[in-house]
Amino acid sequence: MRFFRTAVLFYAAFAVSLLAAQTQTRILGTIDEAQLVTLSGNVPSLAQPEFDLGAVPQGTVMTHMRLVLSRTAAQEQALESFMAAQQNPQSPYYHQWLTPAQFSQRYGVSGADINSLLNWLTGRGFSVERVDSGGMGIAFSGRVVDVENAFHTQIHQFNAEGEIFMANVSDPQIPAAWPRSWWASRT
């Protein structure tokens, strides 16, 4: 009987820890464009000087750009625990699937932070195409001049491995008020 009570307490504590990963607003200060941080590791590997065809005209429209966000360490740990529980027949979460809205609420970025990002993007001339239903990415479009000004990098055209593409030539910079833990590295 003692083992059963311990197991019930374990599952109750486990259930609480799974639900504790709710999103929290992480932009707590004013977004100050004078205080920037560099997002290291965000230059495509093929954007090399030997493949560089030069600067892209500033009026060129870039479509389907993405801000890819990351979870907090607590959210990531809770998600891994939840996914393991979904596969465990002894777990109360066995085969309990989440809707995109539930997933976003537990493991995504807060609505207030998404709104701050959307306001920042539109305030710099970008068009928002969509926010991922899981709350971890934003697709947007805009002119090269807006990309260069907003992210403090230059956009060049490259010809590598038979493909012509546009890419940033240096790591982008973002306002320091945005948590760096949000941003997924592309390398």
C-alpha positions as CSV (number, residue, x, y, z in Angstrom):
1,M,0.0,0.0,0.0
2,R,2.9,2.4,0.8
3,F,4.3,1.9,-2.8
4,F,0.9,2.7,-4.3
5,R,0.7,6.0,-2.3
6,T,4.2,6.9,-3.3
7,A,3.4,6.2,-7.0
8,V,0.2,8.3,-6.8
9,L,2.2,11.2,-5.2
10,F,4.8,10.8,-7.9
11,Y,2.2,11.1,-10.7
12,A,0.5,14.0,-9.0
13,A,3.9,15.8,-8.7
14,F,4.7,14.8,-12.3
15,A,1.3,16.2,-13.5
16,V,2.0,19.5,-11.7
17,S,5.4,19.8,-13.2
18,L,4.0,19.2,-16.7
19,L,1.5,22.0,-16.4
20,A,4.0,24.4,-14.8
21,A,5.6,25.1,-18.1
22,Q,3.1,27.8,-19.0
23,T,4.3,30.7,-21.1
24,Q,5.5,33.8,-19.3
25,T,6.1,37.3,-20.7
26,R,9.8,37.7,-21.2
27,I,10.0,41.2,-22.7
28,L,10.0,43.1,-19.5
29,G,11.8,46.3,-20.5
30,T,11.5,48.9,-23.2
31,I,12.8,47.9,-26.6
32,D,15.8,50.2,-27.1
33,E,17.3,50.1,-30.6
34,A,20.6,51.5,-29.2
35,Q,21.2,48.4,-27.1
36,L,21.7,45.4,-29.4
37,V,22.9,41.8,-29.1
38,T,24.4,39.7,-31.9
39,L,22.7,36.4,-32.8
40,S,25.8,34.3,-33.4
41,G,25.7,31.4,-35.8
42,N,23.1,32.8,-38.2
43,V,25.0,33.2,-41.4
44,P,24.3,30.4,-43.9
45,S,27.3,28.2,-44.4
46,L,27.3,28.8,-48.2
47,A,27.3,32.6,-47.8
48,Q,31.1,32.6,-48.4
49,P,33.2,35.4,-50.0
50,E,34.1,33.1,-53.0
51,F,30.4,32.7,-53.8
52,D,29.4,36.4,-53.3
53,L,27.8,38.2,-56.3
54,G,27.4,41.5,-54.4
55,A,24.8,43.5,-52.6
56,V,21.1,42.9,-53.4
57,P,19.3,46.1,-54.6
58,Q,17.6,47.6,-51.5
59,G,14.1,47.7,-53.1
60,T,14.1,43.9,-53.6
61,V,11.4,42.2,-51.6
62,M,12.4,39.2,-49.5
63,T,9.5,36.8,-48.8
64,H,9.0,33.9,-46.3
65,M,11.7,35.1,-43.9
66,R,11.3,33.5,-40.5
67,L,11.9,34.4,-36.9
68,V,12.4,31.0,-35.2
69,L,12.1,31.1,-31.5
70,S,13.3,28.8,-28.8
71,R,11.7,27.5,-25.6
72,T,13.0,28.2,-22.1
73,A,15.0,25.4,-20.5
74,A,12.1,24.8,-18.2
75,Q,9.7,24.6,-21.1
76,E,12.0,22.2,-23.0
77,Q,12.4,19.9,-20.0
78,A,8.6,19.9,-19.4
79,L,8.0,19.1,-23.1
80,E,10.4,16.2,-23.0
81,S,8.8,14.9,-19.9
82,F,5.3,15.3,-21.3
83,M,6.3,13.5,-24.6
84,A,7.8,10.6,-22.6
85,A,4.6,10.4,-20.5
86,Q,2.5,10.3,-23.7
87,Q,4.3,7.0,-24.6
88,N,4.1,5.4,-21.1
89,P,0.9,3.2,-20.7
90,Q,1.1,3.7,-16.9
91,S,1.0,7.5,-17.3
92,P,-2.2,9.5,-17.0
93,Y,-0.9,11.4,-20.1
94,Y,-0.7,8.2,-22.2
95,H,-1.8,9.1,-25.7
96,Q,-3.2,12.5,-24.5
97,W,-2.5,14.7,-27.4
98,L,-2.5,18.5,-27.4
99,T,-4.2,20.9,-29.8
100,P,-1.9,23.6,-31.3
101,A,-3.4,26.2,-29.0
102,Q,-2.7,24.0,-25.9
103,F,0.9,23.3,-27.1
104,S,1.5,27.0,-27.7
105,Q,0.1,27.9,-24.3
106,R,2.4,25.4,-22.5
107,Y,5.5,25.4,-24.6
108,G,5.4,28.5,-26.8
109,V,6.1,32.2,-26.4
110,S,3.5,34.4,-24.6
111,G,0.9,36.2,-26.5
112,A,2.2,39.5,-25.1
113,D,5.7,38.7,-26.4
114,I,4.3,37.7,-29.8
115,N,2.4,41.0,-30.0
116,S,5.6,42.9,-29.2
117,L,7.5,41.1,-31.9
118,L,4.7,41.7,-34.4
119,N,4.6,45.4,-33.5
120,W,8.3,45.6,-33.9
121,L,8.3,43.9,-37.3
122,T,5.4,46.0,-38.7
123,G,6.9,49.2,-37.3
124,R,9.9,48.5,-39.4
125,G,8.0,48.1,-42.6
126,F,7.6,44.3,-42.7
127,S,4.4,42.4,-43.6
128,V,3.6,39.5,-41.3
129,E,2.6,36.4,-43.2
130,R,1.7,34.2,-40.3
131,V,2.5,33.2,-36.7
132,D,3.0,29.5,-36.3
133,S,0.2,27.8,-34.5
134,G,2.7,26.4,-32.0
135,G,3.8,29.9,-31.1
136,M,7.5,29.3,-32.0
137,G,7.9,31.1,-35.3
138,I,6.8,34.1,-37.3
139,A,6.9,34.3,-41.1
140,F,7.3,37.8,-42.6
141,S,8.3,39.7,-45.8
142,G,9.9,43.0,-46.5
143,R,12.4,45.0,-48.6
144,V,16.1,44.4,-48.4
145,V,16.6,47.9,-47.0
146,D,14.2,47.1,-44.1
147,V,16.0,43.8,-43.4
148,E,19.4,45.6,-43.4
149,N,18.2,48.4,-41.1
150,A,16.2,46.2,-38.7
151,F,18.8,43.4,-38.3
152,H,22.0,45.5,-38.8
153,T,23.4,43.3,-41.5
154,Q,23.9,43.4,-45.3
155,I,22.0,41.2,-47.8
156,H,24.1,39.8,-50.7
157,Q,23.4,37.4,-53.5
158,F,25.4,34.2,-53.7
159,N,26.0,31.5,-56.3
160,A,27.0,28.3,-54.6
161,E,26.6,24.7,-55.7
162,G,24.7,25.8,-58.8
163,E,22.1,27.7,-56.7
164,I,21.6,31.5,-56.6
165,F,20.3,32.8,-53.3
166,M,20.2,35.9,-51.0
167,A,21.6,35.8,-47.5
168,N,22.9,38.0,-44.8
169,V,26.7,38.4,-44.8
170,S,27.1,38.8,-41.0
171,D,25.2,37.7,-37.9
172,P,22.0,39.8,-37.4
173,Q,21.6,41.9,-34.3
174,I,18.4,42.4,-32.3
175,P,17.3,44.6,-29.4
176,A,18.8,43.5,-26.1
177,A,15.4,43.6,-24.4
178,W,14.5,40.4,-26.3
179,P,15.6,37.3,-24.5
180,R,18.5,35.7,-26.5
181,S,17.2,32.3,-25.4
182,W,14.3,32.9,-27.9
183,W,16.4,32.7,-31.0
184,A,17.3,29.4,-32.6
185,S,20.7,29.3,-34.3
186,R,20.7,28.3,-38.0
187,T,24.2,26.7,-38.1
